[in-house]
């Protein structure tokens, strides 16, 4: 039997309604408790372990998440490959609310987060190769799943991880755009590097829920109260892609 696929749900995806045969499991890892229970179940005929990154009630801010415990919990559950769903702001022209992006690169602007399993007394220091932060086979699978579902997807992008929880200033978006960023979120790091350290294949399905600060519809500010409706619609599409991904994914990394 192949290993279960890990799915990390971001904002708005605290549960996965499409998951069947669900069994909830509270776990504690060597680093402490993850954000919430692991939900074991089936999606698209595949065994899946789902974890809500912000906790089931979305109570954890991005900088409060114990990314180490989250990644470890998936590893302990036998997961070898994980897809992370993350809401983002769109920086590049055309990345409006509802767009799906499969980033190929990231830039980390976060600070003060535990970003290595080696960051603990007595632990070995890790220097992992992180040239390509996302696993190509998983990225290809997500892009293929979107195409097969008839869902438009942007097949590459540079994910900028900001500290949050506040949204950015327009000048910050200008700056990270000059750096090469095309989408901006708050949770992609250190999740991605911890997955790499743990030997997990990992890719992100980024869901654009707003134009980034100072861009497009957000030229004069981000209508935070209006994000929810767009989020629900976009996530419905993202879940369709995930289901198809599960149907087709061969379990390899
Ligand atoms: N900035 C940072 N994180 C986000 C955004 C944004 O505009 N939208 C959704 N997550």
Boltz pocket constraint, residues with backbone or C-beta under 6 A from the ligand:
constraints:
  - pocket:
      binder: B
      contacts: [[A, 87], [A, 88], [A, 89], [A, 90], [A, 162], [A, 166], [A, 167], [A, 168], [A, 184], [A, 185], [A, 186], [A, 207], [A, 209], [A, 210], [A, 211], [A, 212], [A, 213]]
      max_distance: 6.0
